[in-house]
């Protein structure tokens, strides 16, 4: 399913784990009941009832709820979400609105999905104030810095701080320039480095460690995800 312009609001129930996947749109979740365990770009987090989270386009994620979880879900291509925080600023207001929208959807009330999506975005919190001048990223320099540290743990927040941007701003810029989320970009560099080391005769185990993977199996799994 694609969302070319109109937002889509729905109430969804989550259970056992699903395969990792990505979307080309923003996905905003608000926990209505239960606990939803999430893995976003390899980082684990959880969505409790009464909390919300934003998943950006092309961020690979998986989820599961062992006891069951119900969430209000907004699928949107509104780029303003890229400048909002991953978690809502106005939790109480967002919670009241999310429960109203969920109840309206369950009762099939004639509520405008467009207005519902707009109000959800407003209650989430204001977008970050625009900078007077766009801060450019020296991508060759950043790429060289990352390549020199592939054997070390790296995070999107760390890379964003290096170029003096917020994590959400850096994620949006990375998507625009590289076509993928920050940690997907790092994974691509890791796999390219591992392939180069293997071509030079290095063992799989050594190449995996040099590229930042704990084991050959982790390297293999990352390569398979990259090919999907």
N, CA and C of each residue as an Amber inpcrd file, in Angstrom:
protein
   684
   0.8460000  -1.1840000   0.0000000   0.0000000   0.0000000   0.0000000
   0.8810000   1.2330000   0.0000000   0.5710000   2.2280000  -0.7660000
   1.3400000   3.4520000  -0.8070000   0.4640000   4.6180000  -0.4060000
   1.1010000   5.6980000   0.0790000   0.3900000   6.8820000   0.5080000
   1.0000000   8.0620000  -0.2430000   0.4700000   8.3420000  -1.4300000
   1.0730000   9.3500000  -2.2880000   0.7680000  10.7610000  -1.7990000
  -0.4060000  10.9970000  -1.1850000  -0.7360000  12.3360000  -0.7360000
  -1.5950000  12.3110000   0.5160000  -2.7340000  11.6240000   0.4730000
  -3.6660000  11.6420000   1.5950000  -3.1330000  10.8030000   2.7480000
  -3.2430000  11.3170000   3.9850000  -2.8180000  10.5240000   5.1360000
  -3.7900000   9.3810000   5.3910000  -3.3220000   8.3460000   6.0770000
  -4.1670000   7.2060000   6.4120000  -4.1120000   6.9950000   7.9170000
  -5.2660000   7.0190000   8.5660000  -5.3750000   6.7770000   9.9970000
  -6.0660000   5.4360000  10.2150000  -5.5620000   4.6500000  11.1530000
  -6.1730000   3.3530000  11.4330000  -5.8480000   2.9350000  12.8620000
  -6.6120000   1.9830000  13.3660000  -6.3250000   1.3660000  14.6560000
  -5.8740000  -0.0630000  14.3630000  -4.6880000  -0.4250000  14.8430000
  -4.1230000  -1.7290000  14.5180000  -3.7820000  -2.5000000  15.7930000
  -3.8940000  -3.8120000  15.6850000  -3.5530000  -4.7050000  16.7790000
  -2.2730000  -5.4540000  16.4240000  -1.3140000  -5.4690000  17.3310000
  -0.0320000  -6.1240000  17.0970000   0.1190000  -7.3160000  18.0340000
   0.7180000  -8.3650000  17.5080000   0.9350000  -9.5650000  18.2940000
   2.3590000 -10.0630000  18.1360000   2.5410000 -11.3030000  17.6480000
   3.8830000 -11.8570000  17.4800000   4.7230000 -11.0320000  16.5090000
   6.0350000 -11.3070000  16.5400000   6.9800000 -10.5380000  15.7330000
   6.6990000 -10.6720000  14.2460000   6.9460000  -9.5920000  13.5260000
   6.8530000  -9.5710000  12.0680000   8.2640000  -9.4220000  11.4950000
   8.4080000  -9.6830000  10.2080000   9.6970000  -9.4800000   9.5560000
  10.0450000  -8.0000000   9.5390000  11.3510000  -7.7190000   9.5000000
  11.7930000  -6.3340000   9.3600000  11.3120000  -5.7800000   8.0280000
  10.9290000  -4.5160000   8.0150000  10.4980000  -3.8990000   6.7810000
  10.6890000  -2.3900000   6.8660000  10.4810000  -1.7070000   5.7650000
  10.5720000  -0.2510000   5.7110000   9.3460000   0.2960000   4.9950000
   9.1340000   1.6060000   5.1370000   8.0870000   2.3040000   4.4050000
   8.7060000   3.5080000   3.6990000   8.0400000   3.9750000   2.6750000
   8.4830000   5.1970000   2.0010000   7.8050000   6.4260000   2.5960000
   7.0100000   6.2330000   3.6430000   6.2990000   7.3320000   4.2830000
   6.6030000   7.3240000   5.7810000   6.2090000   8.3890000   6.4570000
   6.3260000   8.4460000   7.9080000   5.2260000   7.5820000   8.5220000
   5.5660000   6.9030000   9.6000000   4.5620000   6.1440000  10.3310000
   4.6060000   6.6050000  11.7900000   3.4660000   7.1160000  12.2390000
   3.3400000   7.6570000  13.5930000   2.4390000   6.7190000  14.3850000
   2.9300000   6.2290000  15.5100000   2.1610000   5.2930000  16.3330000
   1.8920000   5.8860000  17.7050000   0.6630000   5.6730000  18.1840000
   0.3050000   6.0430000  19.5470000  -0.2470000   4.8020000  20.2390000
   0.3550000   4.4290000  21.3760000  -0.0640000   3.2450000  22.1020000
  -1.3860000   3.4580000  22.8200000  -2.3760000   2.6320000  22.4970000
  -3.6910000   2.6980000  23.1450000  -3.7980000   1.6750000  24.2700000
  -3.3090000   0.4650000  24.0240000  -3.3500000  -0.6000000  25.0240000
  -2.1140000  -1.4810000  24.8580000  -1.6280000  -2.0370000  25.9600000
  -0.5360000  -2.9920000  25.8960000   0.8190000  -2.3540000  25.6700000
   1.8150000  -3.1970000  25.4490000   3.1920000  -2.7660000  25.2250000
   3.6660000  -3.3110000  23.8860000   4.2100000  -2.4440000  23.0490000
   4.7360000  -2.8340000  21.7450000   6.2540000  -2.6960000  21.7750000
   6.9580000  -3.8120000  21.5710000   8.4160000  -3.7970000  21.5070000
   8.8350000  -3.5000000  20.0730000   9.7550000  -2.5450000  19.9030000
  10.1830000  -2.1210000  18.5680000  11.7010000  -2.2210000  18.4310000
  12.1300000  -2.4920000  17.2150000  13.5450000  -2.3690000  16.8660000
  13.6100000  -1.4660000  15.6390000  14.2320000  -0.2950000  15.7780000
  14.3140000   0.6770000  14.6970000  15.7770000   0.8890000  14.3440000
  16.1560000   0.5390000  13.1390000  17.5440000   0.6540000  12.6930000
  18.4970000  -0.0210000  13.6770000  18.0810000  -1.1820000  14.1890000
  18.9390000  -1.9680000  15.0630000  18.9040000  -1.5680000  16.5260000
  18.1720000  -0.4820000  16.8580000  18.0920000  -0.0340000  18.2450000
  16.7490000  -0.4330000  18.8380000  16.7700000  -1.0560000  20.0060000
  15.5440000  -1.5000000  20.6450000  14.8730000  -0.3910000  21.4420000
  13.5510000  -0.3410000  21.3930000  12.7750000   0.6000000  22.1880000
  11.4030000  -0.0150000  22.4280000  10.5460000   0.6730000  23.1750000
   9.2170000   0.1400000  23.4310000   8.2030000   1.2690000  23.4030000
   6.9860000   0.8970000  23.0500000   5.8860000   1.8510000  23.0010000
   4.8280000   1.3940000  23.9940000   4.7360000   2.1200000  25.0980000
   3.7310000   1.8150000  26.1180000   2.4070000   2.4780000  25.7630000
   1.3450000   2.0220000  26.3760000   0.0660000   2.7050000  26.2490000
   0.2300000   4.1180000  26.8120000  -0.2550000   5.1120000  26.0650000
  -0.1050000   6.4960000  26.4920000   1.1780000   7.1440000  26.0250000
   1.8490000   6.5300000  25.0550000   3.0910000   7.0790000  24.5060000
   3.0380000   6.9940000  22.9820000   3.8940000   7.7810000  22.3290000
   3.9040000   7.7910000  20.8660000   5.3130000   7.7590000  20.3220000
   5.4300000   7.4480000  19.0350000   6.7410000   7.3830000  18.3890000
   6.5790000   7.6150000  16.8910000   7.5940000   8.1930000  16.2660000
   7.6120000   8.4400000  14.8240000   8.6790000   7.5550000  14.1900000
   8.3040000   6.8420000  13.1390000   9.2470000   6.0600000  12.3470000
   9.3880000   6.7490000  11.0010000  10.5980000   7.1440000  10.6540000
  10.8410000   7.9200000   9.4370000  10.8820000   7.0170000   8.2020000
  10.7190000   7.6030000   7.0130000  10.8130000   6.8100000   5.7790000
  12.1490000   6.0830000   5.6840000  12.0890000   4.8400000   5.2260000
  13.2590000   3.9970000   4.9790000  13.9780000   3.5480000   6.2430000
  13.4250000   3.8160000   7.4230000  13.9990000   3.2600000   8.6370000
  13.5180000   1.8150000   8.7860000  14.4490000   0.8850000   8.7850000
  14.0810000  -0.5220000   8.9000000  13.6490000  -0.8070000  10.3370000
  12.4890000  -1.4360000  10.4860000  11.9650000  -1.6670000  11.8230000
  11.2040000  -2.9860000  11.9030000  11.1270000  -3.5020000  13.1180000
  10.3670000  -4.7100000  13.4000000   9.6520000  -4.4850000  14.7330000
   8.6070000  -5.2630000  14.9840000   7.8340000  -5.0550000  16.2020000
   7.2110000  -6.3670000  16.6600000   6.8880000  -6.4160000  17.9500000
   6.1530000  -7.5430000  18.4970000   5.5170000  -7.1300000  19.8180000
   4.4440000  -7.8130000  20.1630000   3.7940000  -7.6100000  21.4560000
   3.3770000  -8.9830000  21.9740000   4.0310000  -9.4290000  23.0190000
   3.7690000 -10.7730000  23.5200000   2.3760000 -10.9080000  24.1250000
   1.8490000  -9.8240000  24.6870000   0.5190000  -9.8670000  25.3040000
  -0.5240000  -9.1170000  24.4970000  -0.1410000  -8.5810000  23.3460000
  -1.0770000  -7.8560000  22.4970000  -1.0140000  -6.3590000  22.7320000
  -1.0630000  -5.6080000  21.6520000  -1.0000000  -4.1470000  21.7340000
  -1.9070000  -3.5440000  20.6690000  -2.6310000  -2.4910000  21.0380000
  -3.4600000  -1.7310000  20.0900000  -2.8780000  -0.3460000  19.9590000
  -2.7700000   0.1250000  18.7120000  -2.1760000   1.4320000  18.4560000
  -2.9890000   2.2020000  17.4240000  -3.0280000   3.5170000  17.6010000
  -3.4940000   4.3980000  16.5380000  -2.2990000   4.6210000  15.6260000
  -2.4790000   4.4380000  14.3250000  -1.3680000   4.5290000  13.3780000
  -1.6970000   5.5540000  12.2980000  -0.7860000   6.4880000  12.1010000
  -0.8970000   7.4730000  11.0200000   0.2020000   7.1980000  10.0050000
  -0.1820000   6.9870000   8.7550000   0.7790000   6.8790000   7.6510000
   0.6900000   8.1710000   6.8570000   1.8070000   8.8860000   6.7340000
   1.7800000  10.2190000   6.1440000   3.0560000  10.4980000   5.3630000
   2.9200000  11.2720000   4.2920000   4.0920000  11.7140000   3.5250000
   4.4210000  13.1740000   3.8400000   3.8010000  13.7420000   4.8590000
   4.0420000  15.1300000   5.2560000   5.4800000  15.2770000   5.7450000
   6.3120000  16.0100000   4.9930000   7.7270000  16.1450000   5.3210000
   7.9630000  16.9100000   6.6210000   6.9270000  17.6090000   7.1260000
   7.0900000  18.3280000   8.3880000   7.3940000  17.3800000   9.5380000
   7.0140000  16.0960000   9.3910000   7.3110000  15.1310000  10.4510000
   8.8100000  14.9410000  10.6210000   9.5910000  15.2050000   9.5800000
  11.0490000  15.0340000   9.6750000  11.6600000  16.0140000  10.6700000
  10.9900000  17.1420000  10.8960000  11.5130000  18.1550000  11.8070000
  10.9180000  18.0490000  13.2030000  10.0370000  17.0600000  13.4100000
   9.4650000  16.8630000  14.7430000  10.2750000  15.8160000  15.5050000
  10.1720000  15.8640000  16.8250000  10.8800000  14.8980000  17.6480000
  10.2800000  13.5050000  17.4790000  11.0980000  12.4890000  17.7390000
  10.5980000  11.1120000  17.6090000   9.4820000  10.8410000  18.6240000
   9.5690000  11.4430000  19.8010000   8.5430000  11.2870000  20.8250000
   7.7680000  12.5950000  20.9690000   6.4780000  12.5600000  21.3010000
   5.6680000  13.7830000  21.3650000   6.0740000  14.6890000  22.5240000
   5.9130000  15.9860000  22.3070000   6.2090000  16.9610000  23.3480000
   5.0140000  17.1400000  24.2900000   3.8090000  17.0540000  23.7640000
   2.5980000  17.3140000  24.5440000   1.8250000  16.0040000  24.7080000
   2.3060000  15.1850000  25.6360000   1.8060000  13.8210000  25.7720000
   0.3240000  13.7810000  26.1350000  -0.0870000  14.6000000  27.0850000
  -1.4810000  14.5480000  27.5300000  -2.4370000  14.9580000  26.4200000
  -2.1240000  16.0590000  25.7340000  -2.9910000  16.5210000  24.6450000
  -3.0310000  15.5050000  23.5070000  -1.8730000  14.9530000  23.1700000
  -1.8180000  13.9640000  22.0960000  -2.6100000  12.7200000  22.4730000
  -2.5330000  12.3230000  23.7380000  -3.2670000  11.1470000  24.1950000
  -4.7680000  11.3220000  24.0960000  -5.2790000  12.4830000  24.5140000
  -6.7240000  12.7500000  24.4140000  -7.1740000  12.6820000  22.9580000
  -6.3820000  13.3160000  22.0780000  -6.7380000  13.3380000  20.6580000
  -6.6730000  11.9340000  20.0590000  -5.6290000  11.1720000  20.3980000
  -5.4650000   9.8290000  19.8370000  -6.6360000   8.9300000  20.2300000
  -7.0830000   9.0150000  21.4770000  -8.2100000   8.1830000  21.9130000
  -9.5130000   8.6190000  21.2320000  -9.6630000   9.9200000  21.0230000
 -10.8520000  10.3870000  20.3050000 -10.8500000   9.8610000  18.8640000
  -9.6990000   9.9720000  18.1960000  -9.6170000   9.5020000  16.8120000
  -9.8270000   7.9870000  16.7360000  -9.2470000   7.2530000  17.6870000
  -9.4100000   5.7960000  17.6820000 -10.8700000   5.4150000  17.9040000
 -11.5400000   6.0820000  18.8510000 -12.9510000   5.7920000  19.1080000
 -13.8110000   6.1350000  17.8990000 -13.4890000   7.2300000  17.2260000
 -14.2400000   7.6370000  16.0390000 -14.0780000   6.6240000  14.9110000
 -12.8410000   6.1150000  14.7480000 -12.5980000   5.1200000  13.7110000
 -13.3360000   3.8240000  14.0260000 -13.2980000   3.4060000  15.2810000
 -13.9710000   2.1630000  15.6670000 -15.4820000   2.2620000  15.4990000
 -16.0430000   3.4630000  15.7210000 -17.4880000   3.6570000  15.6030000
 -17.9090000   4.0940000  14.2110000 -16.9220000   4.1850000  13.2950000
 -17.1830000   4.6070000  11.9010000 -17.8690000   5.9680000  11.8470000
 -17.4500000   6.8850000  12.7200000 -17.9980000   8.2410000  12.7050000
 -17.4040000   9.0180000  11.5270000 -18.1380000   9.9780000  10.9870000
 -17.6650000  10.7370000   9.8180000 -16.6280000  11.7910000  10.1940000
 -15.4650000  11.3550000  10.6310000 -14.3890000  12.2650000  11.0120000
 -13.4160000  12.4020000   9.8450000 -13.0160000  13.6360000   9.5430000
 -12.0770000  13.8810000   8.4500000 -10.6980000  13.3370000   8.8140000
 -10.1810000  12.4260000   8.0030000  -8.8490000  11.8810000   8.2590000
  -7.7780000  12.9500000   8.0740000  -8.0040000  13.8640000   7.1200000
  -7.0400000  14.9350000   6.8840000  -6.9200000  15.8410000   8.0990000
  -8.0680000  16.2400000   8.6570000  -8.0400000  17.0890000   9.8400000
  -7.4920000  16.3240000  11.0370000  -7.8320000  15.0520000  11.1320000
  -7.3100000  14.2370000  12.2160000  -5.7950000  14.1670000  12.1720000
  -5.2370000  13.9540000  10.9820000  -3.7820000  13.8910000  10.8260000
  -3.1480000  15.2440000  11.1370000  -3.8010000  16.3190000  10.7150000
  -3.2870000  17.6660000  10.9660000  -3.2470000  17.9470000  12.4690000
  -4.3370000  17.6190000  13.1750000  -4.3900000  17.8640000  14.6110000
  -3.3840000  16.9980000  15.3730000  -3.1960000  15.7680000  14.9030000
  -2.2170000  14.8960000  15.5520000  -0.8160000  15.4940000  15.4320000
  -0.5030000  16.0330000  14.2570000   0.8030000  16.6590000  14.0490000
   0.9650000  17.8870000  14.9390000  -0.1060000  18.6960000  15.0640000
  -0.0310000  19.8900000  15.8930000   0.1240000  19.5440000  17.3650000
  -0.5890000  18.5200000  17.8170000  -0.5040000  18.1440000  19.2350000
   0.8440000  17.5050000  19.5580000   1.4940000  16.9190000  18.5460000
   2.7760000  16.2450000  18.7640000   3.8360000  17.2450000  19.2150000
   3.7780000  18.4360000  18.6610000   4.7580000  19.4640000  19.0120000
   5.1840000  20.2340000  17.7930000   5.6560000  21.4250000  18.0170000
   6.0520000  22.2850000  16.9120000   7.2900000  21.7380000  16.2150000
   7.3800000  22.0290000  14.9320000   8.5930000  21.6800000  14.2030000
   9.7090000  22.5990000  14.6690000  10.9190000  22.1580000  14.5050000
  12.0510000  22.9560000  14.9390000  12.1590000  24.2230000  14.1150000
  12.5460000  25.3020000  14.7620000  12.6550000  26.5820000  14.0650000
  13.6900000  26.4890000  12.9580000  13.3650000  27.0060000  11.7870000
  14.3250000  26.9400000  10.6790000  15.5740000  27.7660000  10.9540000
  16.6820000  27.2830000  10.5030000  17.9350000  28.0250000  10.6590000
  17.9840000  29.1430000   9.6240000  18.7150000  30.1980000   9.9830000
  18.8400000  31.3140000   9.0420000  19.5420000  30.8820000   7.7620000
  20.5120000  30.0210000   7.9080000  21.2320000  29.5220000   6.7340000
  21.3190000  28.0050000   6.8360000  21.1280000  27.3510000   5.7260000
  21.1930000  25.8980000   5.7210000  22.6140000  25.4470000   6.0140000
  22.7650000  24.5740000   7.0020000  24.0840000  24.0680000   7.3590000
  24.4280000  22.8960000   6.4370000  25.4510000  23.0780000   5.6140000
  25.8130000  22.0470000   4.6530000  26.6700000  20.9680000   5.3160000
  26.5520000  19.7650000   4.8150000  27.3270000  18.6390000   5.3190000
  28.4480000  18.3240000   4.3340000  29.6570000  18.2090000   4.8430000
  30.7880000  17.7800000   4.0160000  30.7430000  16.2510000   3.9600000
  30.0210000  15.7160000   2.9820000  29.8100000  14.2780000   2.9220000
  31.0980000  13.4790000   2.7010000  32.0220000  13.9300000   1.8450000
  33.2850000  13.1780000   1.7180000  34.0450000  13.0920000   3.0460000
  34.0750000  14.2060000   3.8030000  34.7800000  14.1990000   5.0870000
  34.0610000  13.3000000   6.0900000  32.7260000  13.3790000   6.1270000
  31.9670000  12.5340000   7.0510000  32.1270000  11.0600000   6.6920000
  32.1070000  10.7560000   5.3920000  32.2730000   9.3710000   4.9480000
  33.6390000   8.8310000   5.3560000  34.6720000   9.6570000   5.1980000
  36.0190000   9.2370000   5.5880000  36.0940000   8.9900000   7.0910000
  35.4180000   9.8450000   7.8720000  35.4110000   9.6810000   9.3320000
  34.7450000   8.3690000   9.7200000  33.6160000   8.0640000   9.0760000
  32.9000000   6.8250000   9.3730000  33.7300000   5.6100000   8.9690000
  34.3190000   5.6520000   7.7750000  35.1060000   4.5170000   7.2960000
  36.2810000   4.2050000   8.2250000  36.8270000   5.2340000   8.8630000
  37.9640000   5.0310000   9.7640000  37.5340000   4.4240000  11.0910000
  36.2150000   4.3460000  11.3320000  35.7100000   3.8670000  12.6250000
  34.6520000   2.7810000  12.4690000  34.6660000   2.0670000  11.3610000
  33.6470000   1.0560000  11.1170000  33.6830000  -0.0780000  12.1360000
  34.8250000  -0.3300000  12.7280000  34.9270000  -1.4080000  13.7120000
  34.3180000  -1.0000000  15.0530000  33.9670000   0.2900000  15.1970000
  33.4310000   0.7890000  16.4620000  31.9140000   0.9310000  16.3710000
  31.2080000   0.9360000  17.5060000  29.7660000   1.2120000  17.4850000
  29.5200000   2.6500000  17.0350000  28.5640000   2.8460000  16.1610000
  28.2140000   4.1700000  15.6560000  26.7060000   4.3590000  15.7740000
  26.2810000   5.5890000  16.0270000  24.8550000   5.8790000  16.1280000
  24.5140000   7.0860000  15.2740000  23.2330000   7.1950000  14.9140000
  22.7690000   8.3340000  14.1400000  22.9380000   9.6250000  14.9320000
  22.7050000   9.5630000  16.2400000  22.8630000  10.7590000  17.0830000
  24.3050000  11.2410000  17.0690000  25.2440000  10.3120000  17.1100000
  26.6610000  10.6530000  17.0890000  27.0230000  11.3480000  15.7790000
  26.5370000  10.8180000  14.6530000  26.8440000  11.4150000  13.3530000
  26.1960000  12.7910000  13.2220000  24.9750000  12.9240000  13.7280000
  24.2890000  14.2170000  13.6650000  25.0540000  15.2740000  14.4490000
  25.5770000  14.8920000  15.6110000  26.3300000  15.8370000  16.4360000
  27.6070000  16.2900000  15.7300000  28.2160000  15.3860000  14.9660000
  29.4470000  15.7330000  14.2510000  29.2230000  16.8590000  13.2430000
  28.0300000  16.9100000  12.6490000  27.7450000  17.9290000  11.6280000
  26.8370000  19.0290000  12.1850000  26.6990000  19.0580000  13.5290000
  25.9540000  20.1190000  14.2090000  24.4950000  20.2090000  13.7610000
  23.8580000  19.0530000  13.6290000  22.4400000  18.9990000  13.2990000
  21.7310000  18.1400000  14.3380000  20.4250000  18.3290000  14.4570000
  19.6550000  17.4240000  15.2990000  19.5680000  16.0770000  14.5990000
  19.2020000  15.0490000  15.3490000  19.1130000  13.7180000  14.7580000
  18.0620000  13.6740000  13.6480000  16.9170000  14.3440000  13.8660000
  15.8640000  14.3290000  12.8480000  16.2870000  15.1010000  11.5970000
  17.0020000  16.2170000  11.7780000  17.4830000  16.9810000  10.6240000
  18.5060000  16.1700000   9.8370000  19.4100000  15.5120000  10.5570000
  20.4210000  14.7120000   9.8710000  19.7810000  13.5380000   9.1300000
  18.7730000  12.9170000   9.7490000  18.0790000  11.8100000   9.0950000
  17.4370000  12.2690000   7.7860000  16.7790000  13.4380000   7.8230000
  16.1390000  13.9570000   6.6150000  17.1740000  14.2800000   5.5360000
  18.3130000  14.8710000   5.9500000  19.3640000  15.2190000   4.9800000
  20.0010000  13.9640000   4.4000000  20.1910000  12.9430000   5.2450000
  20.7950000  11.6890000   4.7890000  19.8880000  10.9920000   3.7770000
  18.5880000  11.0000000   4.0400000  17.6340000  10.4140000   3.1020000
  17.6860000  11.1280000   1.7570000  17.8180000  12.4490000   1.8210000
  17.8380000  13.2480000   0.5930000  19.0890000  12.9840000  -0.2380000
  20.2400000  12.8580000   0.4360000  21.5190000  12.7380000  -0.2740000
  21.8670000  11.2920000  -0.6310000  21.6730000  10.3730000   0.3100000
  22.1050000   8.9940000   0.0920000  20.9660000   8.0520000  -0.2990000
  19.7210000   8.4980000  -0.0650000  18.5770000   7.6460000  -0.3840000
  18.2460000   6.6470000   0.7040000  18.9030000   6.7360000   1.8620000
  18.6080000   5.8060000   2.9520000  18.8270000   6.4860000   4.2920000
  18.3240000   5.8690000   5.3420000  18.4600000   6.4010000   6.6920000
  19.9230000   6.2970000   7.1460000  20.3140000   7.0790000   8.1650000
  21.7220000   7.1050000   8.5810000  22.3520000   5.7440000   8.8370000
  21.6760000   4.8820000   9.6220000  22.3000000   3.6070000   9.9570000
  22.2590000   2.6180000   8.7950000  21.3220000   2.8090000   7.8640000
  21.3580000   2.0190000   6.6320000  22.5770000   2.4180000   5.8030000
  22.8590000   3.7220000   5.7860000  24.0360000   4.2190000   5.0660000
  25.3140000   3.6460000   5.6890000  25.3830000   3.6530000   7.0180000
  26.5500000   3.0910000   7.6960000  26.6730000   1.6000000   7.3960000
  25.5400000   0.9010000   7.3900000  25.5820000  -0.5300000   7.0850000
  26.1310000  -0.7730000   5.6800000  25.7240000   0.0700000   4.7400000
  26.2210000  -0.0780000   3.3740000  27.7410000   0.0930000   3.3360000
  28.2630000   1.0800000   4.0790000  29.7090000   1.2790000   4.1360000
  30.4070000   0.0900000   4.8000000  29.7750000  -0.4680000   5.8220000
  30.3500000  -1.6390000   6.4960000  30.4470000  -2.8210000   5.5300000
  29.3660000  -3.0520000   4.7970000  29.3540000  -4.1970000   3.8820000
  30.3370000  -4.0080000   2.7310000  30.4580000  -2.7760000   2.2380000
  31.4340000  -2.5040000   1.1760000  32.8550000  -2.7440000   1.6970000
  33.1150000  -2.3190000   2.9390000  34.4400000  -2.5210000   3.5340000
  34.7280000  -4.0060000   3.7330000  33.7220000  -4.7450000   4.2140000
  33.9050000  -6.1830000   4.4210000  34.1730000  -6.8940000   3.1030000
  33.4440000  -6.4960000   2.0550000  33.6530000  -7.1160000   0.7390000
  35.0580000  -6.8400000   0.2220000  35.5520000  -5.6220000   0.4370000
  36.8980000  -5.2800000  -0.0120000  37.9480000  -6.0940000   0.7420000
  37.7370000  -6.2750000   2.0350000  38.6750000  -7.0740000   2.8300000
  38.6720000  -8.5380000   2.3980000  37.4980000  -9.0640000   2.1060000
  37.4040000 -10.4530000   1.6400000  38.1020000 -10.6140000   0.2940000
  37.9780000  -9.5900000  -0.5750000  38.6190000  -9.6550000  -1.8900000
  40.1400000  -9.6600000  -1.7690000  40.6480000  -9.1290000  -0.6520000
  42.0890000  -9.1070000  -0.4150000  42.5720000 -10.3660000   0.2880000
  41.6540000 -11.3320000   0.5040000  42.0430000 -12.6100000   1.0750000
  41.8330000 -12.7530000   2.5580000  41.2230000 -11.7670000   3.1880000
  40.9930000 -11.8430000   4.6280000  39.8690000 -12.8210000   4.9200000
  39.9420000 -13.5120000   6.0470000  38.9100000 -14.4690000   6.4150000
  37.6030000 -13.7450000   6.7230000  36.5070000 -14.5060000   6.6870000
  35.1930000 -13.9190000   6.9610000  35.1400000 -13.3740000   8.3870000
  35.6970000 -14.1030000   9.3320000  35.6640000 -13.6750000  10.7320000
  36.4240000 -12.3730000  10.9260000  37.6120000 -12.2730000  10.3110000
  38.4030000 -11.0490000  10.4380000  37.7040000  -9.8790000   9.7570000
  37.1720000 -10.1250000   8.5630000  36.4750000  -9.0640000   7.8330000
  35.2600000  -8.5740000   8.6060000  34.5700000  -9.5010000   9.2370000
  33.3980000  -9.1290000  10.0240000  33.7930000  -8.2020000  11.1660000
  34.8550000  -8.5590000  11.9020000  35.2950000  -7.7280000  13.0280000
  35.7570000  -6.3590000  12.5520000  36.5190000  -6.3120000  11.4630000
  37.0170000  -5.0410000  10.9490000  35.8750000  -4.1390000  10.4630000
  34.7730000  -4.7420000  10.0380000  33.6360000  -3.9760000   9.5250000
  32.6110000  -3.6590000  10.6080000  32.8620000  -4.1220000  11.8440000
  31.9670000  -3.7660000  12.9330000  30.9130000  -4.7840000  13.2840000
  31.0980000  -6.0310000  12.8550000  30.1430000  -7.0910000  13.1720000
  30.7600000  -8.0570000  14.1790000  29.9330000  -8.5290000  15.0970000
  30.4310000  -9.3840000  16.1720000  30.7940000 -10.7790000  15.6970000
  30.2100000 -11.2110000  14.5780000  30.4540000 -12.5700000  14.1090000
  30.2380000 -12.6510000  12.6050000  30.7460000 -13.6890000  11.9590000
  30.4630000 -13.8890000  10.5420000  28.9750000 -14.0160000  10.2550000
  28.2250000 -14.6210000  11.1940000  26.7790000 -14.7710000  11.0050000
  26.0890000 -13.4110000  10.9640000  26.5500000 -12.4730000  11.8140000
  25.9630000 -11.1300000  11.8250000  26.2540000 -10.4190000  10.5070000
  27.4400000 -10.6100000   9.9700000  27.8000000 -10.0240000   8.6810000
  26.9250000 -10.6000000   7.5700000  26.7480000 -11.9030000   7.5780000
  25.9110000 -12.5750000   6.5670000  24.4660000 -12.0810000   6.6270000
  23.9470000 -11.9640000   7.8580000  22.5610000 -11.4990000   8.0330000
  22.4010000 -10.0690000   7.5260000  23.4000000  -9.2250000   7.7940000
  23.3350000  -7.8280000   7.3240000  23.3660000  -7.7700000   5.8030000
  24.1570000  -8.6220000   5.1880000  24.2420000  -8.6580000   3.7210000
  22.9170000  -9.1040000   3.1230000  22.2560000 -10.0490000   3.7770000
  20.9600000 -10.5030000   3.2700000  19.8990000  -9.3990000   3.3610000
  19.9190000  -8.6530000   4.4820000  18.9680000  -7.5490000   4.6340000
  19.2280000  -6.4670000   3.5980000  20.4960000  -6.2390000   3.2910000
  20.8570000  -5.2180000   2.3050000  20.3300000  -5.6040000   0.9210000
  20.2790000  -6.8840000   0.6280000  19.8550000  -7.3460000  -0.7040000
  18.3600000  -7.3230000  -0.8850000  17.5900000  -7.1720000   0.1820000
  16.1160000  -7.2120000   0.0740000  15.5860000  -5.9270000  -0.5450000
